[in-house]
Structure formats: C-alpha cells, structure tokens
Amino acid sequence: MMIKRNLSSLEIVHHVDGNGLNNEPGNLSVMTKKKHSQCHLSLSQCVGRLVKMGAVGFENGIYYAKER
C-alpha cells in the first residue's frame, strides 16, 4: 500500500494477518497508534470468544482453528 506521504509520529502500519513480512497491499492498514492498540485488544477479545464457542483451540502455546 502506498500512501504517498510519510507517516506521522502518531501513525503505524498494521499487518491485518499478523504477519509482519506480508506487505501485500490488502494486508496493510494505516492507523493511529491508539487505534492500533484498540485493534489488537479487539483481536484478543475475538479470539477469546472463538475459544469459548469451540471454533478455536489452544494447545502447547499455539492457537489453531478447529475443523468443523
């Protein structure tokens, strides 16, 4: 993703899939550092709900999608 400007000191580029090496345009989102913190908090909450629903498992320190 090219925004054709420098990031401000309050901005960060978020990697949507969590892979910091995946710089495909659709995987990148520019947001404020505050919004980025909120984004990661919402991800943690979402994973927690998915674990409770049984859609995601956790074993040996790794989260994984359960087969349906």
PyMOL Python script that loads the backbone (N, CA, C, O; Angstrom):
from pymol import cmd

cmd.read_pdbstr("""\
ATOM      1  N   MET A   1       0.849  -1.171   0.000  1.00  0.00           N
ATOM      2  CA  MET A   1       0.000   0.000   0.000  1.00  0.00           C
ATOM      3  C   MET A   1       0.887   1.223   0.000  1.00  0.00           C
ATOM      4  O   MET A   1       1.774   1.356   0.843  1.00  0.00           O
ATOM      5  N   MET A   2       0.657   2.093  -0.919  1.00  0.00           N
ATOM      6  CA  MET A   2       1.412   3.335  -0.987  1.00  0.00           C
ATOM      7  C   MET A   2       0.469   4.483  -0.625  1.00  0.00           C
ATOM      8  O   MET A   2      -0.557   4.684  -1.275  1.00  0.00           O
ATOM      9  N   ILE A   3       0.827   5.229   0.414  1.00  0.00           N
ATOM     10  CA  ILE A   3       0.002   6.373   0.781  1.00  0.00           C
ATOM     11  C   ILE A   3       0.610   7.679   0.271  1.00  0.00           C
ATOM     12  O   ILE A   3       0.021   8.752   0.401  1.00  0.00           O
ATOM     13  N   LYS A   4       1.797   7.558  -0.310  1.00  0.00           N
ATOM     14  CA  LYS A   4       2.477   8.684  -0.958  1.00  0.00           C
ATOM     15  C   LYS A   4       2.712   9.862  -0.030  1.00  0.00           C
ATOM     16  O   LYS A   4       2.690  11.022  -0.442  1.00  0.00           O
ATOM     17  N   ARG A   5       2.940   9.529   1.246  1.00  0.00           N
ATOM     18  CA  ARG A   5       3.332  10.537   2.230  1.00  0.00           C
ATOM     19  C   ARG A   5       4.017   9.800   3.377  1.00  0.00           C
ATOM     20  O   ARG A   5       3.881   8.585   3.518  1.00  0.00           O
ATOM     21  N   ASN A   6       4.735  10.530   4.170  1.00  0.00           N
ATOM     22  CA  ASN A   6       5.342   9.929   5.353  1.00  0.00           C
ATOM     23  C   ASN A   6       4.278   9.718   6.415  1.00  0.00           C
ATOM     24  O   ASN A   6       3.306  10.469   6.493  1.00  0.00           O
ATOM     25  N   LEU A   7       4.466   8.702   7.224  1.00  0.00           N
ATOM     26  CA  LEU A   7       3.574   8.504   8.356  1.00  0.00           C
ATOM     27  C   LEU A   7       3.851   9.573   9.397  1.00  0.00           C
ATOM     28  O   LEU A   7       4.993   9.996   9.578  1.00  0.00           O
ATOM     29  N   SER A   8       2.807  10.006  10.076  1.00  0.00           N
ATOM     30  CA  SER A   8       3.020  10.937  11.181  1.00  0.00           C
ATOM     31  C   SER A   8       3.559  10.143  12.369  1.00  0.00           C
ATOM     32  O   SER A   8       3.535   8.912  12.362  1.00  0.00           O
ATOM     33  N   SER A   9       4.038  10.841  13.373  1.00  0.00           N
ATOM     34  CA  SER A   9       4.582  10.163  14.557  1.00  0.00           C
ATOM     35  C   SER A   9       3.484   9.440  15.342  1.00  0.00           C
ATOM     36  O   SER A   9       3.782   8.641  16.230  1.00  0.00           O
ATOM     37  N   LEU A  10       2.222   9.714  15.022  1.00  0.00           N
ATOM     38  CA  LEU A  10       1.093   9.075  15.703  1.00  0.00           C
ATOM     39  C   LEU A  10       0.525   7.904  14.911  1.00  0.00           C
ATOM     40  O   LEU A  10      -0.443   7.282  15.350  1.00  0.00           O
ATOM     41  N   GLU A  11       1.109   7.586  13.747  1.00  0.00           N
ATOM     42  CA  GLU A  11       0.576   6.539  12.876  1.00  0.00           C
ATOM     43  C   GLU A  11       1.471   5.306  12.845  1.00  0.00           C
ATOM     44  O   GLU A  11       2.662   5.360  13.154  1.00  0.00           O
ATOM     45  N   ILE A  12       0.854   4.198  12.463  1.00  0.00           N
ATOM     46  CA  ILE A  12       1.562   2.931  12.327  1.00  0.00           C
ATOM     47  C   ILE A  12       0.888   2.145  11.207  1.00  0.00           C
ATOM     48  O   ILE A  12      -0.284   2.365  10.903  1.00  0.00           O
ATOM     49  N   VAL A  13       1.638   1.223  10.594  1.00  0.00           N
ATOM     50  CA  VAL A  13       1.056   0.332   9.595  1.00  0.00           C
ATOM     51  C   VAL A  13       0.762  -1.001  10.275  1.00  0.00           C
ATOM     52  O   VAL A  13       1.659  -1.641  10.823  1.00  0.00           O
ATOM     53  N   HIS A  14      -0.487  -1.404  10.234  1.00  0.00           N
ATOM     54  CA  HIS A  14      -0.940  -2.664  10.828  1.00  0.00           C
ATOM     55  C   HIS A  14      -0.970  -3.744   9.756  1.00  0.00           C
ATOM     56  O   HIS A  14      -1.477  -3.522   8.656  1.00  0.00           O
ATOM     57  N   HIS A  15      -0.426  -4.913  10.080  1.00  0.00           N
ATOM     58  CA  HIS A  15      -0.485  -6.079   9.194  1.00  0.00           C
ATOM     59  C   HIS A  15      -1.708  -6.889   9.605  1.00  0.00           C
ATOM     60  O   HIS A  15      -1.726  -7.494  10.677  1.00  0.00           O
ATOM     61  N   VAL A  16      -2.721  -6.901   8.756  1.00  0.00           N
ATOM     62  CA  VAL A  16      -4.017  -7.490   9.081  1.00  0.00           C
ATOM     63  C   VAL A  16      -3.893  -8.961   9.468  1.00  0.00           C
ATOM     64  O   VAL A  16      -4.537  -9.396  10.423  1.00  0.00           O
ATOM     65  N   ASP A  17      -3.081  -9.735   8.751  1.00  0.00           N
ATOM     66  CA  ASP A  17      -2.963 -11.168   9.044  1.00  0.00           C
ATOM     67  C   ASP A  17      -1.961 -11.477  10.145  1.00  0.00           C
ATOM     68  O   ASP A  17      -1.722 -12.645  10.452  1.00  0.00           O
ATOM     69  N   GLY A  18      -1.374 -10.453  10.739  1.00  0.00           N
ATOM     70  CA  GLY A  18      -0.425 -10.649  11.830  1.00  0.00           C
ATOM     71  C   GLY A  18       0.982 -10.985  11.387  1.00  0.00           C
ATOM     72  O   GLY A  18       1.882 -11.098  12.219  1.00  0.00           O
ATOM     73  N   ASN A  19       1.189 -11.147  10.082  1.00  0.00           N
ATOM     74  CA  ASN A  19       2.498 -11.489   9.539  1.00  0.00           C
ATOM     75  C   ASN A  19       3.199 -10.207   9.095  1.00  0.00           C
ATOM     76  O   ASN A  19       2.864  -9.636   8.058  1.00  0.00           O
ATOM     77  N   GLY A  20       4.168  -9.762   9.882  1.00  0.00           N
ATOM     78  CA  GLY A  20       4.896  -8.535   9.582  1.00  0.00           C
ATOM     79  C   GLY A  20       5.734  -8.598   8.315  1.00  0.00           C
ATOM     80  O   GLY A  20       6.247  -7.577   7.857  1.00  0.00           O
ATOM     81  N   LEU A  21       5.874  -9.785   7.748  1.00  0.00           N
ATOM     82  CA  LEU A  21       6.616  -9.928   6.487  1.00  0.00           C
ATOM     83  C   LEU A  21       5.701  -9.886   5.274  1.00  0.00           C
ATOM     84  O   LEU A  21       6.178  -9.802   4.142  1.00  0.00           O
ATOM     85  N   ASN A  22       4.388  -9.944   5.495  1.00  0.00           N
ATOM     86  CA  ASN A  22       3.433  -9.906   4.386  1.00  0.00           C
ATOM     87  C   ASN A  22       3.047  -8.463   4.103  1.00  0.00           C
ATOM     88  O   ASN A  22       2.158  -7.906   4.746  1.00  0.00           O
ATOM     89  N   ASN A  23       3.724  -7.869   3.136  1.00  0.00           N
ATOM     90  CA  ASN A  23       3.489  -6.466   2.794  1.00  0.00           C
ATOM     91  C   ASN A  23       2.622  -6.298   1.559  1.00  0.00           C
ATOM     92  O   ASN A  23       2.725  -5.296   0.852  1.00  0.00           O
ATOM     93  N   GLU A  24       1.766  -7.284   1.300  1.00  0.00           N
ATOM     94  CA  GLU A  24       0.805  -7.145   0.199  1.00  0.00           C
ATOM     95  C   GLU A  24      -0.155  -6.005   0.542  1.00  0.00           C
ATOM     96  O   GLU A  24      -0.548  -5.866   1.700  1.00  0.00           O
ATOM     97  N   PRO A  25      -0.537  -5.192  -0.434  1.00  0.00           N
ATOM     98  CA  PRO A  25      -1.379  -4.025  -0.150  1.00  0.00           C
ATOM     99  C   PRO A  25      -2.650  -4.341   0.640  1.00  0.00           C
ATOM    100  O   PRO A  25      -3.025  -3.571   1.524  1.00  0.00           O
ATOM    101  N   GLY A  26      -3.312  -5.443   0.345  1.00  0.00           N
ATOM    102  CA  GLY A  26      -4.550  -5.779   1.041  1.00  0.00           C
ATOM    103  C   GLY A  26      -4.342  -6.203   2.484  1.00  0.00           C
ATOM    104  O   GLY A  26      -5.309  -6.337   3.234  1.00  0.00           O
ATOM    105  N   ASN A  27      -3.096  -6.417   2.884  1.00  0.00           N
ATOM    106  CA  ASN A  27      -2.784  -6.845   4.239  1.00  0.00           C
ATOM    107  C   ASN A  27      -2.338  -5.681   5.125  1.00  0.00           C
ATOM    108  O   ASN A  27      -2.046  -5.878   6.304  1.00  0.00           O
ATOM    109  N   LEU A  28      -2.285  -4.489   4.573  1.00  0.00           N
ATOM    110  CA  LEU A  28      -1.766  -3.330   5.300  1.00  0.00           C
ATOM    111  C   LEU A  28      -2.856  -2.299   5.554  1.00  0.00           C
ATOM    112  O   LEU A  28      -3.699  -2.040   4.695  1.00  0.00           O
ATOM    113  N   SER A  29      -2.823  -1.721   6.738  1.00  0.00           N
ATOM    114  CA  SER A  29      -3.782  -0.685   7.087  1.00  0.00           C
ATOM    115  C   SER A  29      -3.064   0.375   7.921  1.00  0.00           C
ATOM    116  O   SER A  29      -2.464   0.060   8.949  1.00  0.00           O
ATOM    117  N   VAL A  30      -3.126   1.613   7.482  1.00  0.00           N
ATOM    118  CA  VAL A  30      -2.527   2.722   8.232  1.00  0.00           C
ATOM    119  C   VAL A  30      -3.539   3.186   9.270  1.00  0.00           C
ATOM    120  O   VAL A  30      -4.701   3.438   8.951  1.00  0.00           O
ATOM    121  N   MET A  31      -3.088   3.294  10.516  1.00  0.00           N
ATOM    122  CA  MET A  31      -3.971   3.747  11.588  1.00  0.00           C
ATOM    123  C   MET A  31      -3.154   4.466  12.645  1.00  0.00           C
ATOM    124  O   MET A  31      -1.925   4.394  12.664  1.00  0.00           O
ATOM    125  N   THR A  32      -3.859   5.157  13.518  1.00  0.00           N
ATOM    126  CA  THR A  32      -3.155   5.810  14.623  1.00  0.00           C
ATOM    127  C   THR A  32      -2.641   4.732  15.578  1.00  0.00           C
ATOM    128  O   THR A  32      -3.147   3.610  15.600  1.00  0.00           O
ATOM    129  N   LYS A  33      -1.640   5.088  16.353  1.00  0.00           N
ATOM    130  CA  LYS A  33      -1.108   4.138  17.337  1.00  0.00           C
ATOM    131  C   LYS A  33      -2.188   3.767  18.357  1.00  0.00           C
ATOM    132  O   LYS A  33      -2.242   2.627  18.819  1.00  0.00           O
ATOM    133  N   LYS A  34      -3.044   4.727  18.704  1.00  0.00           N
ATOM    134  CA  LYS A  34      -4.136   4.451  19.633  1.00  0.00           C
ATOM    135  C   LYS A  34      -5.108   3.440  19.027  1.00  0.00           C
ATOM    136  O   LYS A  34      -5.510   2.485  19.692  1.00  0.00           O
ATOM    137  N   LYS A  35      -5.482   3.648  17.772  1.00  0.00           N
ATOM    138  CA  LYS A  35      -6.392   2.726  17.091  1.00  0.00           C
ATOM    139  C   LYS A  35      -5.740   1.346  16.953  1.00  0.00           C
ATOM    140  O   LYS A  35      -6.426   0.328  17.042  1.00  0.00           O
ATOM    141  N   HIS A  36      -4.428   1.305  16.736  1.00  0.00           N
ATOM    142  CA  HIS A  36      -3.707   0.041  16.622  1.00  0.00           C
ATOM    143  C   HIS A  36      -3.785  -0.746  17.926  1.00  0.00           C
ATOM    144  O   HIS A  36      -3.971  -1.963  17.906  1.00  0.00           O
ATOM    145  N   SER A  37      -3.647  -0.068  19.043  1.00  0.00           N
ATOM    146  CA  SER A  37      -3.790  -0.732  20.346  1.00  0.00           C
ATOM    147  C   SER A  37      -5.206  -1.285  20.509  1.00  0.00           C
ATOM    148  O   SER A  37      -5.391  -2.404  20.988  1.00  0.00           O
ATOM    149  N   GLN A  38      -6.195  -0.497  20.109  1.00  0.00           N
ATOM    150  CA  GLN A  38      -7.585  -0.947  20.184  1.00  0.00           C
ATOM    151  C   GLN A  38      -7.818  -2.148  19.265  1.00  0.00           C
ATOM    152  O   GLN A  38      -8.567  -3.065  19.601  1.00  0.00           O
ATOM    153  N   CYS A  39      -7.173  -2.126  18.116  1.00  0.00           N
ATOM    154  CA  CYS A  39      -7.283  -3.214  17.140  1.00  0.00           C
ATOM    155  C   CYS A  39      -6.782  -4.524  17.749  1.00  0.00           C
ATOM    156  O   CYS A  39      -7.446  -5.555  17.635  1.00  0.00           O
ATOM    157  N   HIS A  40      -5.624  -4.488  18.389  1.00  0.00           N
ATOM    158  CA  HIS A  40      -5.059  -5.697  18.989  1.00  0.00           C
ATOM    159  C   HIS A  40      -5.886  -6.163  20.195  1.00  0.00           C
ATOM    160  O   HIS A  40      -6.005  -7.365  20.435  1.00  0.00           O
ATOM    161  N   LEU A  41      -6.451  -5.230  20.945  1.00  0.00           N
ATOM    162  CA  LEU A  41      -7.325  -5.598  22.043  1.00  0.00           C
ATOM    163  C   LEU A  41      -8.567  -6.310  21.509  1.00  0.00           C
ATOM    164  O   LEU A  41      -8.992  -7.324  22.063  1.00  0.00           O
ATOM    165  N   SER A  42      -9.147  -5.779  20.432  1.00  0.00           N
ATOM    166  CA  SER A  42     -10.341  -6.407  19.862  1.00  0.00           C
ATOM    167  C   SER A  42     -10.014  -7.789  19.310  1.00  0.00           C
ATOM    168  O   SER A  42     -10.848  -8.693  19.370  1.00  0.00           O
ATOM    169  N   LEU A  43      -8.806  -7.963  18.772  1.00  0.00           N
ATOM    170  CA  LEU A  43      -8.375  -9.276  18.288  1.00  0.00           C
ATOM    171  C   LEU A  43      -8.310 -10.271  19.438  1.00  0.00           C
ATOM    172  O   LEU A  43      -8.782 -11.401  19.308  1.00  0.00           O
ATOM    173  N   SER A  44      -7.738  -9.868  20.548  1.00  0.00           N
ATOM    174  CA  SER A  44      -7.650 -10.740  21.718  1.00  0.00           C
ATOM    175  C   SER A  44      -9.045 -11.122  22.213  1.00  0.00           C
ATOM    176  O   SER A  44      -9.292 -12.278  22.556  1.00  0.00           O
ATOM    177  N   GLN A  45      -9.944 -10.159  22.248  1.00  0.00           N
ATOM    178  CA  GLN A  45     -11.306 -10.429  22.688  1.00  0.00           C
ATOM    179  C   GLN A  45     -12.017 -11.373  21.723  1.00  0.00           C
ATOM    180  O   GLN A  45     -12.760 -12.258  22.147  1.00  0.00           O
ATOM    181  N   CYS A  46     -11.789 -11.185  20.443  1.00  0.00           N
ATOM    182  CA  CYS A  46     -12.401 -12.033  19.420  1.00  0.00           C
ATOM    183  C   CYS A  46     -11.907 -13.471  19.555  1.00  0.00           C
ATOM    184  O   CYS A  46     -12.706 -14.406  19.512  1.00  0.00           O
ATOM    185  N   VAL A  47     -10.612 -13.651  19.717  1.00  0.00           N
ATOM    186  CA  VAL A  47     -10.054 -14.997  19.879  1.00  0.00           C
ATOM    187  C   VAL A  47     -10.639 -15.645  21.130  1.00  0.00           C
ATOM    188  O   VAL A  47     -10.968 -16.831  21.118  1.00  0.00           O
ATOM    189  N   GLY A  48     -10.767 -14.887  22.192  1.00  0.00           N
ATOM    190  CA  GLY A  48     -11.361 -15.421  23.414  1.00  0.00           C
ATOM    191  C   GLY A  48     -12.778 -15.933  23.182  1.00  0.00           C
ATOM    192  O   GLY A  48     -13.145 -17.002  23.670  1.00  0.00           O
ATOM    193  N   ARG A  49     -13.575 -15.163  22.433  1.00  0.00           N
ATOM    194  CA  ARG A  49     -14.944 -15.593  22.120  1.00  0.00           C
ATOM    195  C   ARG A  49     -14.931 -16.843  21.245  1.00  0.00           C
ATOM    196  O   ARG A  49     -15.748 -17.743  21.439  1.00  0.00           O
ATOM    197  N   LEU A  50     -14.007 -16.906  20.283  1.00  0.00           N
ATOM    198  CA  LEU A  50     -13.918 -18.077  19.405  1.00  0.00           C
ATOM    199  C   LEU A  50     -13.510 -19.333  20.172  1.00  0.00           C
ATOM    200  O   LEU A  50     -13.975 -20.431  19.868  1.00  0.00           O
ATOM    201  N   VAL A  51     -12.641 -19.165  21.167  1.00  0.00           N
ATOM    202  CA  VAL A  51     -12.259 -20.306  22.015  1.00  0.00           C
ATOM    203  C   VAL A  51     -13.483 -20.794  22.782  1.00  0.00           C
ATOM    204  O   VAL A  51     -13.741 -21.997  22.837  1.00  0.00           O
ATOM    205  N   LYS A  52     -14.239 -19.866  23.374  1.00  0.00           N
ATOM    206  CA  LYS A  52     -15.441 -20.238  24.127  1.00  0.00           C
ATOM    207  C   LYS A  52     -16.474 -20.921  23.245  1.00  0.00           C
ATOM    208  O   LYS A  52     -17.181 -21.820  23.701  1.00  0.00           O
ATOM    209  N   MET A  53     -16.570 -20.502  21.974  1.00  0.00           N
ATOM    210  CA  MET A  53     -17.517 -21.098  21.031  1.00  0.00           C
ATOM    211  C   MET A  53     -17.037 -22.455  20.514  1.00  0.00           C
ATOM    212  O   MET A  53     -17.808 -23.207  19.919  1.00  0.00           O
ATOM    213  N   GLY A  54     -15.773 -22.758  20.743  1.00  0.00           N
ATOM    214  CA  GLY A  54     -15.224 -24.018  20.264  1.00  0.00           C
ATOM    215  C   GLY A  54     -14.692 -23.977  18.845  1.00  0.00           C
ATOM    216  O   GLY A  54     -14.348 -25.019  18.287  1.00  0.00           O
ATOM    217  N   ALA A  55     -14.614 -22.782  18.240  1.00  0.00           N
ATOM    218  CA  ALA A  55     -14.116 -22.654  16.871  1.00  0.00           C
ATOM    219  C   ALA A  55     -12.594 -22.600  16.824  1.00  0.00           C
ATOM    220  O   ALA A  55     -11.988 -22.903  15.796  1.00  0.00           O
ATOM    221  N   VAL A  56     -11.977 -22.212  17.939  1.00  0.00           N
ATOM    222  CA  VAL A  56     -10.523 -22.097  18.031  1.00  0.00           C
ATOM    223  C   VAL A  56     -10.065 -22.875  19.253  1.00  0.00           C
ATOM    224  O   VAL A  56     -10.690 -22.826  20.313  1.00  0.00           O
ATOM    225  N   GLY A  57      -8.965 -23.591  19.088  1.00  0.00           N
ATOM    226  CA  GLY A  57      -8.381 -24.323  20.200  1.00  0.00           C
ATOM    227  C   GLY A  57      -7.046 -23.729  20.590  1.00  0.00           C
ATOM    228  O   GLY A  57      -6.493 -22.892  19.876  1.00  0.00           O
ATOM    229  N   PHE A  58      -6.531 -24.165  21.728  1.00  0.00           N
ATOM    230  CA  PHE A  58      -5.232 -23.702  22.215  1.00  0.00           C
ATOM    231  C   PHE A  58      -4.516 -24.911  22.798  1.00  0.00           C
ATOM    232  O   PHE A  58      -5.014 -25.569  23.712  1.00  0.00           O
ATOM    233  N   GLU A  59      -3.340 -25.189  22.251  1.00  0.00           N
ATOM    234  CA  GLU A  59      -2.580 -26.348  22.705  1.00  0.00           C
ATOM    235  C   GLU A  59      -1.095 -26.065  22.590  1.00  0.00           C
ATOM    236  O   GLU A  59      -0.629 -25.582  21.559  1.00  0.00           O
ATOM    237  N   ASN A  60      -0.354 -26.363  23.639  1.00  0.00           N
ATOM    238  CA  ASN A  60       1.097 -26.164  23.653  1.00  0.00           C
ATOM    239  C   ASN A  60       1.494 -24.735  23.251  1.00  0.00           C
ATOM    240  O   ASN A  60       2.474 -24.535  22.533  1.00  0.00           O
ATOM    241  N   GLY A  61       0.734 -23.760  23.716  1.00  0.00           N
ATOM    242  CA  GLY A  61       1.065 -22.366  23.459  1.00  0.00           C
ATOM    243  C   GLY A  61       0.689 -21.857  22.084  1.00  0.00           C
ATOM    244  O   GLY A  61       1.108 -20.766  21.697  1.00  0.00           O
ATOM    245  N   ILE A  62      -0.108 -22.638  21.323  1.00  0.00           N
ATOM    246  CA  ILE A  62      -0.486 -22.257  19.954  1.00  0.00           C
ATOM    247  C   ILE A  62      -2.000 -22.263  19.809  1.00  0.00           C
ATOM    248  O   ILE A  62      -2.666 -23.208  20.231  1.00  0.00           O
ATOM    249  N   TYR A  63      -2.541 -21.205  19.211  1.00  0.00           N
ATOM    250  CA  TYR A  63      -3.960 -21.181  18.849  1.00  0.00           C
ATOM    251  C   TYR A  63      -4.108 -21.823  17.485  1.00  0.00           C
ATOM    252  O   TYR A  63      -3.227 -21.687  16.637  1.00  0.00           O
ATOM    253  N   TYR A  64      -5.216 -22.525  17.263  1.00  0.00           N
ATOM    254  CA  TYR A  64      -5.463 -23.142  15.958  1.00  0.00           C
ATOM    255  C   TYR A  64      -6.971 -23.187  15.698  1.00  0.00           C
ATOM    256  O   TYR A  64      -7.777 -23.255  16.626  1.00  0.00           O
ATOM    257  N   ALA A  65      -7.327 -23.148  14.413  1.00  0.00           N
ATOM    258  CA  ALA A  65      -8.733 -23.260  14.021  1.00  0.00           C
ATOM    259  C   ALA A  65      -9.136 -24.719  14.085  1.00  0.00           C
ATOM    260  O   ALA A  65      -8.436 -25.595  13.578  1.00  0.00           O
ATOM    261  N   LYS A  66     -10.256 -24.964  14.707  1.00  0.00           N
ATOM    262  CA  LYS A  66     -10.780 -26.330  14.773  1.00  0.00           C
ATOM    263  C   LYS A  66     -11.536 -26.655  13.504  1.00  0.00           C
ATOM    264  O   LYS A  66     -12.217 -25.795  12.946  1.00  0.00           O
ATOM    265  N   GLU A  67     -11.421 -27.888  13.045  1.00  0.00           N
ATOM    266  CA  GLU A  67     -12.156 -28.337  11.865  1.00  0.00           C
ATOM    267  C   GLU A  67     -13.631 -28.467  12.219  1.00  0.00           C
ATOM    268  O   GLU A  67     -13.980 -28.859  13.333  1.00  0.00           O
ATOM    269  N   ARG A  68     -14.467 -28.146  11.294  1.00  0.00           N
ATOM    270  CA  ARG A  68     -15.908 -28.274  11.530  1.00  0.00           C
ATOM    271  C   ARG A  68     -16.435 -29.541  10.937  1.00  0.00           C
ATOM    272  O   ARG A  68     -17.630 -29.820  11.037  1.00  0.00           O
TER     273      ARG A  68
END
""", "prot")
cmd.dss("prot")
cmd.show_as("cartoon", "prot")
cmd.util.cbc("prot")
cmd.orient("prot")
